[in-house]
Amino acid sequence: EGNPSFRPFDREIPFPKDETMTKLFLLAAALAGSASAFAPAKVAQTNTAVGAFADGMVGGEGPEPIPFSTQFSSKEWDPAGFTERAPEWLPWFREAELKHGRAAMLATVGFVVPEFMRIPGEQFSMEAIPKVIDAHDALPDSMIQIFGWISFLEAVSMPALAGLGKYDRRPGDFGFDPMGLYPVTEEKQKEMQLAELKNGRLAMIAIGGMVTGAAITGNGFPYLP
């Protein structure tokens, strides 16, 4: 039934003292409890890639060049040795990588698009907020709404995350495919998984550079001096 040492939530969670944050925290906790009904049914877990790098997960195929690495290639690139030192945490690592990659892809779009168009509302206009990066401090109510939605998504995903290593569920797979884009064949599925992973990795680097450039230069897109 999975690895008993895999306990991603085995720590005390600090309870927020601010009244608004407390309400959001309680809402997230309540949603987490109701979402447990959607946890996947327990099935026997099988691993068809025993002995393969990262248990056969996509992303280590390479061979993109990495000039300043001792390996000089992205093939099975793991300079910190996570795959060997903590193999039982591999599903958690991949889940976290996919979640951050997806958030970063949305963030890059959300950071660039407002440079050219805005949603209706005087408080969102180009005149009210000339620089997109200033929206964080200029729109506190909007930031609270964003935090609330993030809390909701985190809450409904907790049962799936808590079940990593116990169910035959691929990390990052929530069964959400309303447009039916996910391929049927295993080969095409791996291609799409790899494409998402690589775009997510690129987006994580990109959003960091975009925010840094905007903060340092004070300019809009493309955030250059």
N, C-alpha and C positions, 0 to 999 in steps of 0.2 A: 504493500500500500504506500509506495513512495518512500522517500528518505525521512526518517523521524527527526533528523537534525535540521531539516529545512523548515525554519520558522521565521518567515520574513516579518511577522508582526509581534515577535517576542520582545517587546520593550514597552515601557510606559509612554503614553502619549500625553503631552502637556495640554491641559485644558485652558482654552483662551479666557482671559478675564474681561476683555472688552465686551460690552453688551451685544453689539452687532455681530461680532465674531462668534460670541457664544451661541446666538440664535442659529447662525449658519452651521456651526459645529453640531448642534443638536439635530438640525435638519439632515445633515450628512449622515449622522449616526442612525437616525430613523430609517433613512433610505437604504443604508447598508443592511439593516435587519430585514427589510421587506424584499431586498434584492436577492437574499439567500434562496428564495424560491426558484430562482432561475439558474442556480448552480448546475453544472452538467452532471448527469448521472454517472455513478462510479462504474468504470469498466476496467478490464485488465489492461495494464499499460504494456506496450510492446516497443522495443527499440530495434529497428532494422539496421542501424548503423553503429553497432558496437565496435569500439576501437577506432572509429573515424574521428577526424578533428572536430571538436565541438559537437560530438554526438551526431555528426552528419548534417548539422544545420547549415543553411545557405549563408553565404557571406564570406567564406574563407577560400573561395576558388581562386581569386586573383585573376590575372597576374599584373595588376596595375603597379607601376614602379613607385617606390618610396625611396627617394635619393638619400635621405639622412637616416635611414634605418639599417641595422646590421644585416637584415634579411634582403634589403634592396627590392623587395616585392611584397605585395599585399597577400600573397598566397599563405594561408594559415598564419596570418600575422597576429601575434599575441605576445607583445614584448613584456607585458607584466605577468605572464604565465597564469592567467585566471583559469584557463581551461584545464590546467594540470593541478593547480593548488586548490581549486574549489569546483570540481566537476558537478557536485550536487546542486550548485547554484546557477548552473548554465541556463535553465529555463527562466529564472528570475532576471539574469543579466540580459537575455534576449528580449524579455517582456519590457524591461526598462528601456532598452535601446529603441525598440519599436515605438513605445509610447512617446519618448522624447523626440524621435525622428518625426512622428506624425504631428506633434505639437509644433515642431520647428517648421515643418512645411506649411502649416496653416499660418504661423507667425510671419514667415517671409512674405506671403501673399498679403496678409493683413497690414504689414508695415509699408509695403510699396503702393498698393492700390489707393490708400487715402492721399497719397501725394498728387493724384490726378482727379479723384472724384470722392465725394463725401455723401453720407446718408443725410436725409432731410433733418433739419433742426439747426437753429441759430448757434447753439453751443458747439455744434460739430463743424461749423463752416470754416472755410479757409481764413476768413478774417479773424475769427475767434481763436483759432489754433493754427497759425501758419506752419508750425513744425510738428510733424506727426509725433516725434519723440516727447513733446511737451504734453501730449494728451494724458499721459499717466498721472501727472500732478494736477492738470486742469479739469479732469473729469472724475472726481472721487466716487460719485454715485455709480458711474459706469464701471469703474474698477471693482466695486462691490458686487455688481451684477455678474461680471466675468468670474470673480472668485466664487460666487454661488454656483454658477454652472460648472466650473471646474470641480467643485466639491461634490456636486451631483454625479458627474461622470466618474470621479474617483470612488464614490460610495457604491454605485451600481456595479463597479468592476471588482470590488473587494472579494466577493465570494469566489470569483474565478482565479484571482491572484492567490488566495489562501489555499486553493486546491491544486496549485502547481506541484507536479510530482506525484499527485494522487489520481489524476484522471488522464485519459488519453486525449489531451487537448494541446494543440500546438500553441506556443507562446504568441500572444498578440491576436489570436483568433477568437473573436466574439460572435462569429456567425452573422456579422453585419454586412450584407451585400444587397442592398435594395435594388440596384440596377442589374444584378446578375452578371457582373463583369468577371467574376472569378472563374478561371478555366476549369475544364473537367478533367483533362489528362494530367498526370503527375508531373510530366516534363514541363508543361506550360504553367502549372501552378508554381513550380520552383522558379521559373523565369520571372513571374510576377512578384513572388516573394523577394527575389534578389533585387528587382527593380525598385521596389518600395524601400528596401533596406538601404540601397545605395543613395537613392534620392533623399532619404531621411538623414543619412550621415552627412551628405552635402549641405542639406538645409540647416543642420545644427551648427556647422561651421559658418555658413552664410549669415544666419541671423545674428551670430555673435559679432561678425565683422560689420554688419550693417548698423547695429546699435552702437558699436564702438565708434564707427566713422561718423554717424550722426551726432553723437555726443561730443566728439572732439572737434569736428569741423563746424558744427552748427548749421550745416547745409542739408538740403533735401536730397532726394535721389539724383545721382548715384553716390551721394555721401562723400564726395571728394573735396579737398581743399579748394 
